[in-house]
Each structure stands twice: as structure tokens, then as C-alpha cells.
Amino acid sequence: MDYNTALEAVVSLSYRDKLRLAQLLIQLARKEEEEQSVKSTPKQVKPSSVKEESLDLNYIKERLLKSKPSKLKSLENFIDAMFQFKGSVSESKRNQIIANLKKAKFLRVENNKVTYL
């Protein structure tokens, strides 16, 4: 079906149906846009240089200071959410990020409770 055929069919709809159709089309377009951006963005690759890794860590620290999740599971979900549009992050990479944050003395995890230093 092409645009003109669809337009002719839509003209005969009631205004409520037109609004529902418009809402559905917007949702479909956003979903398609997200899928295309994920496909066009390369998967997370291990940073080859220390400089790249420190930029990622600084970005993560900056975002964590704003949100400060207090439980380990919340922290893991937060890190997953930060990378969801960049092709996601693996569990091992996420654990490595948390280990690097501990090593940098940015946070401490005790009994699944996160404390920011």
C-alpha cells in the first residue's frame, strides 16, 4: 500500500479513529527509529585504550552522583539502562564497571547496600 492509497482510506475515518491511528503511527515510528539506532550503533567493544575506559567511567560516575542507587541490584539495573541504546552491556562488563568503581574508591558495596564515598 502506498501513501496515496492510505490517505484516501484515512480521510473516511472519524476524528477519534484518526487520532488513534496517529498515536499508533507515532509509536511505530519511534520503535522503528530505536531499532535502527541500535542496529547502526556498533555493539559495546572492550575499550582498547585506558583513555576510553576512563571517559566511560567518568560518565558513569557523573550519572551515578545524580541518581545514587542504594542497592546493588538497583545499581546493576541503572548501569544496564545507561547502555541500553548503545547496544547493551554484558553482565561481565557491568561487573567490571562496578569493580572499577570500587577500585577508584567511588563506592563501596556491603551486604547488597551501596555507599558512595
MOPAC internal coordinates of N, CA, C and O (Angstrom, degrees):
PM7 1SCF
backbone

  N    0.0000 0     0.00 0     0.00 0    0    0    0
  C    1.4449 1     0.00 0     0.00 0    1    0    0
  C    1.5300 1   108.10 1     0.00 0    2    1    0
  O    1.2310 1   120.58 1   -45.21 1    3    2    1
  N    1.3004 1   116.50 1   134.79 1    3    2    1
  C    1.4644 1   119.49 1   179.50 1    5    3    2
  C    1.5326 1   110.09 1  -101.21 1    6    5    3
  O    1.2310 1   120.87 1    -3.07 1    7    6    5
  N    1.2977 1   115.95 1   176.93 1    7    6    5
  C    1.4593 1   122.86 1  -174.71 1    9    7    6
  C    1.5293 1   111.85 1   -59.72 1   10    9    7
  O    1.2310 1   119.84 1   132.78 1   11   10    9
  N    1.3202 1   117.91 1   -47.22 1   11   10    9
  C    1.4711 1   121.31 1  -176.55 1   13   11   10
  C    1.5223 1   112.12 1   -63.88 1   14   13   11
  O    1.2310 1   119.99 1   141.15 1   15   14   13
  N    1.3174 1   117.63 1   -38.85 1   15   14   13
  C    1.4596 1   121.47 1   178.30 1   17   15   14
  C    1.5283 1   110.13 1   -64.87 1   18   17   15
  O    1.2310 1   120.96 1   135.84 1   19   18   17
  N    1.3451 1   115.78 1   -44.16 1   19   18   17
  C    1.4632 1   120.48 1   178.83 1   21   19   18
  C    1.5237 1   110.39 1   -63.96 1   22   21   19
  O    1.2310 1   120.35 1   138.93 1   23   22   21
  N    1.3292 1   116.94 1   -41.07 1   23   22   21
  C    1.4614 1   121.46 1   179.72 1   25   23   22
  C    1.5259 1   111.28 1   -60.41 1   26   25   23
  O    1.2310 1   120.31 1   136.84 1   27   26   25
  N    1.3093 1   117.01 1   -43.16 1   27   26   25
  C    1.4633 1   120.85 1   179.00 1   29   27   26
  C    1.5272 1   111.00 1   -62.45 1   30   29   27
  O    1.2310 1   120.45 1   140.69 1   31   30   29
  N    1.3261 1   116.74 1   -39.31 1   31   30   29
  C    1.4606 1   120.66 1  -179.68 1   33   31   30
  C    1.5252 1   110.91 1   -70.15 1   34   33   31
  O    1.2310 1   120.09 1   142.47 1   35   34   33
  N    1.3317 1   117.43 1   -37.53 1   35   34   33
  C    1.4589 1   122.04 1  -176.70 1   37   35   34
  C    1.5266 1   111.46 1   -71.50 1   38   37   35
  O    1.2310 1   119.51 1   146.84 1   39   38   37
  N    1.3132 1   118.54 1   -33.16 1   39   38   37
  C    1.4673 1   122.49 1  -178.31 1   41   39   38
  C    1.5292 1   110.97 1   -57.24 1   42   41   39
  O    1.2310 1   119.86 1   147.15 1   43   42   41
  N    1.3069 1   117.87 1   -32.85 1   43   42   41
  C    1.4569 1   121.02 1  -177.14 1   45   43   42
  C    1.5308 1   113.55 1   -80.79 1   46   45   43
  O    1.2310 1   119.36 1   172.45 1   47   46   45
  N    1.3351 1   118.84 1    -7.55 1   47   46   45
  C    1.4666 1   121.96 1  -179.21 1   49   47   46
  C    1.5256 1   111.25 1   -74.56 1   50   49   47
  O    1.2310 1   121.21 1   -21.66 1   51   50   49
  N    1.3472 1   115.29 1   158.34 1   51   50   49
  C    1.4591 1   119.89 1   174.19 1   53   51   50
  C    1.5286 1   108.70 1   -73.99 1   54   53   51
  O    1.2310 1   120.39 1   -14.14 1   55   54   53
  N    1.3255 1   116.86 1   165.86 1   55   54   53
  C    1.4614 1   119.18 1  -177.21 1   57   55   54
  C    1.5238 1   111.83 1   -63.93 1   58   57   55
  O    1.2310 1   119.99 1   145.71 1   59   58   57
  N    1.3380 1   117.62 1   -34.29 1   59   58   57
  C    1.4683 1   120.19 1   178.75 1   61   59   58
  C    1.5328 1   110.85 1   -66.28 1   62   61   59
  O    1.2310 1   120.68 1   137.74 1   63   62   61
  N    1.3133 1   116.30 1   -42.26 1   63   62   61
  C    1.4653 1   119.89 1   178.13 1   65   63   62
  C    1.5228 1   110.79 1   -65.31 1   66   65   63
  O    1.2310 1   120.63 1   143.71 1   67   66   65
  N    1.3349 1   116.41 1   -36.29 1   67   66   65
  C    1.4711 1   119.78 1   177.42 1   69   67   66
  C    1.5227 1   110.62 1   -64.01 1   70   69   67
  O    1.2310 1   120.57 1   138.70 1   71   70   69
  N    1.3391 1   116.52 1   -41.30 1   71   70   69
  C    1.4728 1   119.95 1   178.37 1   73   71   70
  C    1.5301 1   111.23 1   -65.63 1   74   73   71
  O    1.2310 1   120.37 1   137.77 1   75   74   73
  N    1.3254 1   116.89 1   -42.23 1   75   74   73
  C    1.4693 1   120.27 1   178.02 1   77   75   74
  C    1.5228 1   110.73 1   -63.16 1   78   77   75
  O    1.2310 1   120.81 1   138.21 1   79   78   77
  N    1.3225 1   116.06 1   -41.79 1   79   78   77
  C    1.4634 1   120.83 1   178.49 1   81   79   78
  C    1.5260 1   110.75 1   -63.70 1   82   81   79
  O    1.2310 1   120.80 1   137.61 1   83   82   81
  N    1.3316 1   116.07 1   -42.39 1   83   82   81
  C    1.4653 1   120.14 1   179.07 1   85   83   82
  C    1.5265 1   110.52 1   -61.61 1   86   85   83
  O    1.2310 1   120.24 1   137.14 1   87   86   85
  N    1.3270 1   117.14 1   -42.86 1   87   86   85
  C    1.4557 1   121.39 1   179.19 1   89   87   86
  C    1.5297 1   110.72 1   -62.94 1   90   89   87
  O    1.2310 1   120.29 1   136.29 1   91   90   89
  N    1.3081 1   117.04 1   -43.71 1   91   90   89
  C    1.4622 1   121.57 1   178.79 1   93   91   90
  C    1.5260 1   111.13 1   -63.05 1   94   93   91
  O    1.2310 1   120.43 1   137.07 1   95   94   93
  N    1.3298 1   116.78 1   -42.93 1   95   94   93
  C    1.4659 1   120.51 1   179.53 1   97   95   94
  C    1.5245 1   111.71 1   -63.07 1   98   97   95
  O    1.2310 1   120.37 1   141.21 1   99   98   97
  N    1.3290 1   116.89 1   -38.79 1   99   98   97
  C    1.4633 1   120.41 1   177.94 1  101   99   98
  C    1.5270 1   109.95 1   -64.23 1  102  101   99
  O    1.2310 1   120.31 1   135.85 1  103  102  101
  N    1.3383 1   117.01 1   -44.15 1  103  102  101
  C    1.4644 1   120.47 1   178.93 1  105  103  102
  C    1.5221 1   111.02 1   -61.79 1  106  105  103
  O    1.2310 1   120.24 1   135.84 1  107  106  105
  N    1.3136 1   117.15 1   -44.16 1  107  106  105
  C    1.4605 1   120.62 1   179.58 1  109  107  106
  C    1.5264 1   111.76 1   -64.14 1  110  109  107
  O    1.2310 1   120.70 1   139.74 1  111  110  109
  N    1.3165 1   116.26 1   -40.26 1  111  110  109
  C    1.4685 1   120.02 1   179.56 1  113  111  110
  C    1.5206 1   110.96 1   -65.47 1  114  113  111
  O    1.2310 1   120.21 1   138.84 1  115  114  113
  N    1.3278 1   117.20 1   -41.16 1  115  114  113
  C    1.4779 1   120.17 1   178.81 1  117  115  114
  C    1.5193 1   110.73 1   -64.57 1  118  117  115
  O    1.2310 1   120.55 1   137.11 1  119  118  117
  N    1.3259 1   116.55 1   -42.89 1  119  118  117
  C    1.4665 1   120.42 1   179.46 1  121  119  118
  C    1.5295 1   110.46 1   -61.72 1  122  121  119
  O    1.2310 1   120.77 1   135.37 1  123  122  121
  N    1.3286 1   116.13 1   -44.63 1  123  122  121
  C    1.4601 1   120.55 1   179.25 1  125  123  122
  C    1.5278 1   111.05 1   -63.67 1  126  125  123
  O    1.2310 1   120.54 1   140.57 1  127  126  125
  N    1.3381 1   116.57 1   -39.43 1  127  126  125
  C    1.4625 1   120.58 1   178.86 1  129  127  126
  C    1.5305 1   111.02 1   -63.56 1  130  129  127
  O    1.2310 1   120.32 1   137.29 1  131  130  129
  N    1.3446 1   117.00 1   -42.71 1  131  130  129
  C    1.4644 1   120.82 1   177.86 1  133  131  130
  C    1.5236 1   110.96 1   -62.33 1  134  133  131
  O    1.2310 1   120.55 1   135.91 1  135  134  133
  N    1.3261 1   116.55 1   -44.09 1  135  134  133
  C    1.4620 1   120.27 1  -179.78 1  137  135  134
  C    1.5199 1   111.21 1   -62.29 1  138  137  135
  O    1.2310 1   120.41 1   139.43 1  139  138  137
  N    1.3215 1   116.81 1   -40.57 1  139  138  137
  C    1.4643 1   120.36 1   179.25 1  141  139  138
  C    1.5199 1   111.57 1   -68.22 1  142  141  139
  O    1.2310 1   120.08 1   142.32 1  143  142  141
  N    1.3325 1   117.45 1   -37.68 1  143  142  141
  C    1.4630 1   119.26 1  -179.47 1  145  143  142
  C    1.5230 1   110.68 1   -69.45 1  146  145  143
  O    1.2310 1   120.17 1   145.45 1  147  146  145
  N    1.3367 1   117.28 1   -34.55 1  147  146  145
  C    1.4605 1   120.19 1   177.74 1  149  147  146
  C    1.5259 1   110.09 1   -69.62 1  150  149  147
  O    1.2310 1   120.39 1   140.51 1  151  150  149
  N    1.3494 1   116.87 1   -39.49 1  151  150  149
  C    1.4591 1   120.26 1   179.27 1  153  151  150
  C    1.5217 1   111.70 1   -67.65 1  154  153  151
  O    1.2310 1   120.52 1   141.88 1  155  154  153
  N    1.3367 1   116.61 1   -38.12 1  155  154  153
  C    1.4642 1   119.48 1  -176.94 1  157  155  154
  C    1.5206 1   112.30 1   -78.21 1  158  157  155
  O    1.2310 1   120.05 1   158.36 1  159  158  157
  N    1.3407 1   117.51 1   -21.64 1  159  158  157
  C    1.4584 1   121.25 1   178.03 1  161  159  158
  C    1.5153 1   107.89 1   -86.49 1  162  161  159
  O    1.2310 1   119.81 1   -53.00 1  163  162  161
  N    1.3380 1   117.97 1   127.00 1  163  162  161
  C    1.4590 1   119.17 1   179.45 1  165  163  162
  C    1.5208 1   111.02 1   -65.67 1  166  165  163
  O    1.2310 1   121.19 1   -29.10 1  167  166  165
  N    1.3222 1   115.33 1   150.90 1  167  166  165
  C    1.4547 1   120.80 1   178.41 1  169  167  166
  C    1.5215 1   109.54 1   -59.30 1  170  169  167
  O    1.2310 1   121.40 1   -25.59 1  171  170  169
  N    1.3493 1   114.93 1   154.41 1  171  170  169
  C    1.4539 1   119.98 1   178.32 1  173  171  170
  C    1.5267 1   108.81 1   -60.20 1  174  173  171
  O    1.2310 1   120.97 1   -57.88 1  175  174  173
  N    1.3014 1   115.75 1   122.12 1  175  174  173
  C    1.4512 1   122.09 1   178.01 1  177  175  174
  C    1.5103 1   107.29 1  -110.08 1  178  177  175
  O    1.2310 1   120.64 1   -34.29 1  179  178  177
  N    1.3275 1   116.39 1   145.71 1  179  178  177
  C    1.4552 1   118.33 1   178.37 1  181  179  178
  C    1.5171 1   109.20 1   -56.36 1  182  181  179
  O    1.2310 1   120.09 1   -49.67 1  183  182  181
  N    1.3378 1   117.44 1   130.33 1  183  182  181
  C    1.4602 1   119.21 1   179.46 1  185  183  182
  C    1.5201 1   110.53 1   -60.63 1  186  185  183
  O    1.2310 1   121.25 1   -48.88 1  187  186  185
  N    1.3087 1   115.22 1   131.12 1  187  186  185
  C    1.4591 1   119.16 1  -177.05 1  189  187  186
  C    1.5179 1   111.77 1   -83.03 1  190  189  187
  O    1.2310 1   120.76 1   159.64 1  191  190  189
  N    1.2980 1   116.15 1   -20.36 1  191  190  189
  C    1.4549 1   117.77 1  -178.79 1  193  191  190
  C    1.5185 1   110.84 1  -121.46 1  194  193  191
  O    1.2310 1   121.12 1   -24.12 1  195  194  193
  N    1.3073 1   115.47 1   155.88 1  195  194  193
  C    1.4516 1   121.51 1   178.72 1  197  195  194
  C    1.5262 1   109.78 1   -65.54 1  198  197  195
  O    1.2310 1   120.54 1   147.60 1  199  198  197
  N    1.3317 1   116.58 1   -32.40 1  199  198  197
  C    1.4582 1   121.32 1  -179.17 1  201  199  198
  C    1.5295 1   110.91 1   -62.31 1  202  201  199
  O    1.2310 1   119.96 1   134.80 1  203  202  201
  N    1.3373 1   117.69 1   -45.20 1  203  202  201
  C    1.4600 1   121.53 1   178.69 1  205  203  202
  C    1.5151 1   110.95 1   -62.21 1  206  205  203
  O    1.2310 1   120.72 1   136.49 1  207  206  205
  N    1.3291 1   116.24 1   -43.51 1  207  206  205
  C    1.4519 1   120.83 1  -178.73 1  209  207  206
  C    1.5178 1   111.05 1   -64.20 1  210  209  207
  O    1.2310 1   120.30 1   140.85 1  211  210  209
  N    1.3323 1   117.04 1   -39.15 1  211  210  209
  C    1.4560 1   119.41 1   179.79 1  213  211  210
  C    1.5251 1   110.89 1   -69.28 1  214  213  211
  O    1.2310 1   119.95 1   147.75 1  215  214  213
  N    1.3453 1   117.70 1   -32.25 1  215  214  213
  C    1.4572 1   120.35 1   176.04 1  217  215  214
  C    1.5195 1   110.51 1   -65.58 1  218  217  215
  O    1.2310 1   120.64 1   135.83 1  219  218  217
  N    1.3400 1   116.37 1   -44.17 1  219  218  217
  C    1.4599 1   120.25 1   176.75 1  221  219  218
  C    1.5255 1   110.76 1   -60.64 1  222  221  219
  O    1.2310 1   120.52 1   134.71 1  223  222  221
  N    1.3272 1   116.60 1   -45.29 1  223  222  221
  C    1.4533 1   121.34 1  -178.43 1  225  223  222
  C    1.5279 1   110.55 1   -64.09 1  226  225  223
  O    1.2310 1   120.20 1   139.11 1  227  226  225
  N    1.3358 1   117.21 1   -40.89 1  227  226  225
  C    1.4671 1   120.12 1   178.44 1  229  227  226
  C    1.5300 1   110.77 1   -64.38 1  230  229  227
  O    1.2310 1   120.74 1   139.53 1  231  230  229
  N    1.3187 1   116.20 1   -40.47 1  231  230  229
  C    1.4667 1   120.73 1   177.92 1  233  231  230
  C    1.5286 1   109.94 1   -62.31 1  234  233  231
  O    1.2310 1   120.60 1   135.62 1  235  234  233
  N    1.3246 1   116.46 1   -44.38 1  235  234  233
  C    1.4635 1   121.08 1  -179.60 1  237  235  234
  C    1.5261 1   110.17 1   -64.59 1  238  237  235
  O    1.2310 1   120.18 1   136.73 1  239  238  237
  N    1.3235 1   117.25 1   -43.27 1  239  238  237
  C    1.4690 1   120.90 1   178.77 1  241  239  238
  C    1.5281 1   110.89 1   -59.58 1  242  241  239
  O    1.2310 1   121.30 1   136.09 1  243  242  241
  N    1.3163 1   115.12 1   -43.91 1  243  242  241
  C    1.4670 1   120.76 1  -179.12 1  245  243  242
  C    1.5239 1   110.82 1   -59.96 1  246  245  243
  O    1.2310 1   120.77 1   134.70 1  247  246  245
  N    1.3249 1   116.12 1   -45.30 1  247  246  245
  C    1.4636 1   120.54 1  -179.89 1  249  247  246
  C    1.5307 1   111.47 1   -69.04 1  250  249  247
  O    1.2310 1   120.41 1   142.29 1  251  250  249
  N    1.3311 1   116.83 1   -37.71 1  251  250  249
  C    1.4627 1   120.17 1  -179.33 1  253  251  250
  C    1.5248 1   111.63 1   -66.64 1  254  253  251
  O    1.2310 1   120.15 1   144.43 1  255  254  253
  N    1.3215 1   117.32 1   -35.57 1  255  254  253
  C    1.4581 1   120.01 1   179.51 1  257  255  254
  C    1.5240 1   111.80 1   -63.67 1  258  257  255
  O    1.2310 1   120.54 1   151.93 1  259  258  257
  N    1.3310 1   116.56 1   -28.07 1  259  258  257
  C    1.4576 1   119.93 1   178.66 1  261  259  258
  C    1.5257 1   111.60 1   -77.92 1  262  261  259
  O    1.2310 1   120.50 1   143.25 1  263  262  261
  N    1.3264 1   116.65 1   -36.75 1  263  262  261
  C    1.4585 1   120.39 1  -173.37 1  265  263  262
  C    1.5332 1   113.22 1   -98.46 1  266  265  263
  O    1.2310 1   120.51 1   136.52 1  267  266  265
  N    1.3144 1   116.63 1   -43.48 1  267  266  265
  C    1.4705 1   124.37 1  -178.87 1  269  267  266
  C    1.5277 1   113.87 1    49.48 1  270  269  267
  O    1.2310 1   120.17 1  -114.75 1  271  270  269
  N    1.3438 1   117.28 1    65.25 1  271  270  269
  C    1.4675 1   118.27 1   174.78 1  273  271  270
  C    1.5257 1   109.70 1   -61.45 1  274  273  271
  O    1.2310 1   120.16 1   -42.21 1  275  274  273
  N    1.3296 1   117.29 1   137.79 1  275  274  273
  C    1.4653 1   120.30 1  -171.84 1  277  275  274
  C    1.5244 1   114.43 1   -97.46 1  278  277  275
  O    1.2310 1   119.65 1   167.35 1  279  278  277
  N    1.3114 1   118.28 1   -12.65 1  279  278  277
  C    1.4617 1   121.06 1   178.70 1  281  279  278
  C    1.5187 1   109.50 1  -116.49 1  282  281  279
  O    1.2310 1   120.84 1   -26.83 1  283  282  281
  N    1.3238 1   116.00 1   153.17 1  283  282  281
  C    1.4558 1   121.55 1  -177.94 1  285  283  282
  C    1.5270 1   111.03 1   -59.26 1  286  285  283
  O    1.2310 1   120.01 1   136.08 1  287  286  285
  N    1.3213 1   117.58 1   -43.92 1  287  286  285
  C    1.4646 1   120.93 1  -179.76 1  289  287  286
  C    1.5297 1   110.53 1   -63.00 1  290  289  287
  O    1.2310 1   120.16 1   141.08 1  291  290  289
  N    1.3197 1   117.30 1   -38.92 1  291  290  289
  C    1.4701 1   121.53 1   177.68 1  293  291  290
  C    1.5233 1   110.22 1   -64.97 1  294  293  291
  O    1.2310 1   120.44 1   140.20 1  295  294  293
  N    1.3187 1   116.76 1   -39.80 1  295  294  293
  C    1.4651 1   121.58 1   177.97 1  297  295  294
  C    1.5243 1   110.35 1   -63.00 1  298  297  295
  O    1.2310 1   120.40 1   135.20 1  299  298  297
  N    1.3349 1   116.84 1   -44.80 1  299  298  297
  C    1.4602 1   120.91 1   178.81 1  301  299  298
  C    1.5281 1   110.69 1   -61.83 1  302  301  299
  O    1.2310 1   120.27 1   135.24 1  303  302  301
  N    1.3289 1   117.09 1   -44.76 1  303  302  301
  C    1.4669 1   120.74 1   178.83 1  305  303  302
  C    1.5251 1   111.29 1   -63.78 1  306  305  303
  O    1.2310 1   120.51 1   142.43 1  307  306  305
  N    1.3243 1   116.64 1   -37.57 1  307  306  305
  C    1.4584 1   121.54 1  -179.98 1  309  307  306
  C    1.5301 1   110.46 1   -64.22 1  310  309  307
  O    1.2310 1   120.66 1   135.80 1  311  310  309
  N    1.3245 1   116.35 1   -44.20 1  311  310  309
  C    1.4683 1   120.60 1   178.98 1  313  311  310
  C    1.5299 1   109.97 1   -65.40 1  314  313  311
  O    1.2310 1   120.21 1   138.30 1  315  314  313
  N    1.3202 1   117.20 1   -41.70 1  315  314  313
  C    1.4792 1   120.41 1   176.32 1  317  315  314
  C    1.5234 1   110.65 1   -58.20 1  318  317  315
  O    1.2310 1   120.73 1   135.91 1  319  318  317
  N    1.3215 1   116.22 1   -44.09 1  319  318  317
  C    1.4612 1   120.88 1  -178.53 1  321  319  318
  C    1.5274 1   111.73 1   -64.85 1  322  321  319
  O    1.2310 1   120.29 1   145.07 1  323  322  321
  N    1.3232 1   117.05 1   -34.93 1  323  322  321
  C    1.4691 1   120.30 1  -179.76 1  325  323  322
  C    1.5223 1   111.37 1   -63.82 1  326  325  323
  O    1.2310 1   120.39 1   148.90 1  327  326  325
  N    1.3215 1   116.86 1   -31.10 1  327  326  325
  C    1.4612 1   120.93 1  -175.20 1  329  327  326
  C    1.5271 1   113.39 1  -104.04 1  330  329  327
  O    1.2310 1   119.10 1  -174.34 1  331  330  329
  N    1.3256 1   119.31 1     5.66 1  331  330  329
  C    1.4638 1   120.51 1  -173.78 1  333  331  330
  C    1.5216 1   113.14 1   -63.78 1  334  333  331
  O    1.2310 1   119.19 1   149.31 1  335  334  333
  N    1.3270 1   119.15 1   -30.69 1  335  334  333
  C    1.4600 1   120.40 1  -179.62 1  337  335  334
  C    1.5195 1   112.36 1   -91.77 1  338  337  335
  O    1.2310 1   120.45 1   175.77 1  339  338  337
  N    1.3121 1   116.75 1    -4.23 1  339  338  337
  C    1.4633 1   120.50 1   176.98 1  341  339  338
  C    1.5243 1   110.91 1  -101.50 1  342  341  339
  O    1.2310 1   120.48 1  -161.04 1  343  342  341
  N    1.3024 1   116.69 1    18.96 1  343  342  341
  C    1.4535 1   120.18 1   177.92 1  345  343  342
  C    1.5082 1   112.97 1    95.01 1  346  345  343
  O    1.2310 1   119.69 1  -164.16 1  347  346  345
  N    1.3013 1   118.20 1    15.84 1  347  346  345
  C    1.4611 1   127.01 1   178.65 1  349  347  346
  C    1.5262 1   112.79 1    67.67 1  350  349  347
  O    1.2310 1   121.36 1    -7.05 1  351  350  349
  N    1.3158 1   115.00 1   172.95 1  351  350  349
  C    1.4515 1   122.11 1  -178.18 1  353  351  350
  C    1.5289 1   107.13 1  -130.85 1  354  353  351
  O    1.2310 1   120.68 1   -39.99 1  355  354  353
  N    1.3254 1   116.31 1   140.01 1  355  354  353
  C    1.4642 1   119.76 1  -178.93 1  357  355  354
  C    1.5284 1   110.03 1   -75.27 1  358  357  355
  O    1.2310 1   121.19 1   -17.34 1  359  358  357
  N    1.3212 1   115.32 1   162.66 1  359  358  357
  C    1.4647 1   120.48 1   179.54 1  361  359  358
  C    1.5237 1   110.88 1   -62.36 1  362  361  359
  O    1.2310 1   120.47 1   139.56 1  363  362  361
  N    1.3302 1   116.70 1   -40.44 1  363  362  361
  C    1.4718 1   119.68 1  -179.84 1  365  363  362
  C    1.5266 1   111.12 1   -66.05 1  366  365  363
  O    1.2310 1   120.54 1   140.43 1  367  366  365
  N    1.3422 1   116.58 1   -39.57 1  367  366  365
  C    1.4673 1   120.57 1   178.06 1  369  367  366
  C    1.5327 1   110.20 1   -65.42 1  370  369  367
  O    1.2310 1   120.91 1   138.70 1  371  370  369
  N    1.3310 1   115.87 1   -41.30 1  371  370  369
  C    1.4685 1   120.36 1   178.07 1  373  371  370
  C    1.5238 1   110.59 1   -61.97 1  374  373  371
  O    1.2310 1   120.46 1   136.10 1  375  374  373
  N    1.3309 1   116.73 1   -43.90 1  375  374  373
  C    1.4631 1   120.19 1   178.16 1  377  375  374
  C    1.5268 1   111.26 1   -64.59 1  378  377  375
  O    1.2310 1   120.71 1   145.02 1  379  378  377
  N    1.3297 1   116.25 1   -34.98 1  379  378  377
  C    1.4664 1   120.90 1   177.11 1  381  379  378
  C    1.5333 1   110.04 1   -65.92 1  382  381  379
  O    1.2310 1   120.17 1   140.14 1  383  382  381
  N    1.3094 1   117.28 1   -39.86 1  383  382  381
  C    1.4669 1   121.50 1   178.33 1  385  383  382
  C    1.5267 1   109.66 1   -62.43 1  386  385  383
  O    1.2310 1   120.44 1   134.71 1  387  386  385
  N    1.3280 1   116.77 1   -45.29 1  387  386  385
  C    1.4673 1   120.59 1   179.21 1  389  387  386
  C    1.5201 1   110.47 1   -63.47 1  390  389  387
  O    1.2310 1   120.37 1   138.89 1  391  390  389
  N    1.3340 1   116.91 1   -41.11 1  391  390  389
  C    1.4665 1   120.72 1   177.67 1  393  391  390
  C    1.5277 1   110.69 1   -62.47 1  394  393  391
  O    1.2310 1   120.26 1   139.15 1  395  394  393
  N    1.3364 1   117.11 1   -40.85 1  395  394  393
  C    1.4653 1   120.24 1   178.37 1  397  395  394
  C    1.5248 1   111.64 1   -65.99 1  398  397  395
  O    1.2310 1   120.33 1   144.15 1  399  398  397
  N    1.3174 1   116.98 1   -35.85 1  399  398  397
  C    1.4688 1   120.30 1   177.11 1  401  399  398
  C    1.5281 1   110.95 1   -66.77 1  402  401  399
  O    1.2310 1   120.73 1   141.85 1  403  402  401
  N    1.3359 1   116.21 1   -38.15 1  403  402  401
  C    1.4735 1   119.81 1   175.56 1  405  403  402
  C    1.5316 1   110.30 1   -65.74 1  406  405  403
  O    1.2310 1   121.02 1   135.26 1  407  406  405
  N    1.3288 1   115.65 1   -44.74 1  407  406  405
  C    1.4587 1   121.97 1  -179.08 1  409  407  406
  C    1.5365 1   111.01 1   -61.17 1  410  409  407
  O    1.2310 1   120.66 1   143.67 1  411  410  409
  N    1.3271 1   116.34 1   -36.33 1  411  410  409
  C    1.4617 1   121.08 1   179.16 1  413  411  410
  C    1.5310 1   111.46 1   -79.95 1  414  413  411
  O    1.2310 1   120.65 1  -177.22 1  415  414  413
  N    1.3360 1   116.36 1     2.78 1  415  414  413
  C    1.4652 1   123.40 1  -179.29 1  417  415  414
  C    1.5274 1   111.58 1    57.04 1  418  417  415
  O    1.2310 1   121.61 1  -140.64 1  419  418  417
  N    1.3224 1   114.52 1    39.36 1  419  418  417
  C    1.4519 1   121.04 1   176.89 1  421  419  418
  C    1.5281 1   110.42 1   -90.04 1  422  421  419
  O    1.2310 1   121.37 1   146.93 1  423  422  421
  N    1.3433 1   114.99 1   -33.07 1  423  422  421
  C    1.4550 1   119.62 1   178.74 1  425  423  422
  C    1.5184 1   110.07 1  -149.36 1  426  425  423
  O    1.2310 1   121.79 1   -13.39 1  427  426  425
  N    1.3390 1   114.18 1   166.61 1  427  426  425
  C    1.4642 1   121.07 1   178.35 1  429  427  426
  C    1.5233 1   106.79 1  -136.62 1  430  429  427
  O    1.2310 1   120.67 1   -39.50 1  431  430  429
  N    1.3329 1   116.33 1   140.50 1  431  430  429
  C    1.4647 1   121.52 1   179.20 1  433  431  430
  C    1.5174 1   108.51 1  -118.40 1  434  433  431
  O    1.2310 1   121.21 1   -59.84 1  435  434  433
  N    1.3323 1   115.28 1   120.16 1  435  434  433
  C    1.4643 1   121.40 1   177.52 1  437  435  434
  C    1.5217 1   108.37 1  -135.06 1  438  437  435
  O    1.2310 1   120.37 1   -55.24 1  439  438  437
  N    1.3091 1   116.90 1   124.76 1  439  438  437
  C    1.4652 1   122.25 1   179.53 1  441  439  438
  C    1.5368 1   111.51 1    53.08 1  442  441  439
  O    1.2310 1   120.79 1  -134.03 1  443  442  441
  N    1.3183 1   116.10 1    45.97 1  443  442  441
  C    1.4662 1   123.33 1   179.86 1  445  443  442
  C    1.5229 1   113.90 1    61.84 1  446  445  443
  O    1.2310 1   120.12 1  -163.61 1  447  446  445
  N    1.3213 1   117.37 1    16.39 1  447  446  445
  C    1.4595 1   122.43 1   176.70 1  449  447  446
  C    1.5220 1   109.06 1  -110.83 1  450  449  447
  O    1.2310 1   120.68 1   -48.89 1  451  450  449
  N    1.3231 1   116.31 1   131.11 1  451  450  449
  C    1.4626 1   121.57 1  -176.26 1  453  451  450
  C    1.5333 1   108.90 1   -99.02 1  454  453  451
  O    1.2310 1   121.27 1   -50.84 1  455  454  453
  N    1.3488 1   115.17 1   129.16 1  455  454  453
  C    1.4591 1   121.72 1   175.94 1  457  455  454
  C    1.5140 1   108.13 1  -119.38 1  458  457  455
  O    1.2310 1   120.67 1   -48.42 1  459  458  457
  N    1.3219 1   116.33 1   131.58 1  459  458  457
  C    1.4704 1   121.13 1   179.93 1  461  459  458
  C    1.5196 1   108.75 1   -94.65 1  462  461  459
  O    1.2310 1   121.18 1   -48.46 1  463  462  461
  N    1.3471 1   115.35 1   131.54 1  463  462  461
  C    1.4579 1   120.82 1  -176.86 1  465  463  462
  C    1.5107 1   112.17 1   -95.34 1  466  465  463
  O    1.2310 1   120.10 1   180.00 1  467  466  465

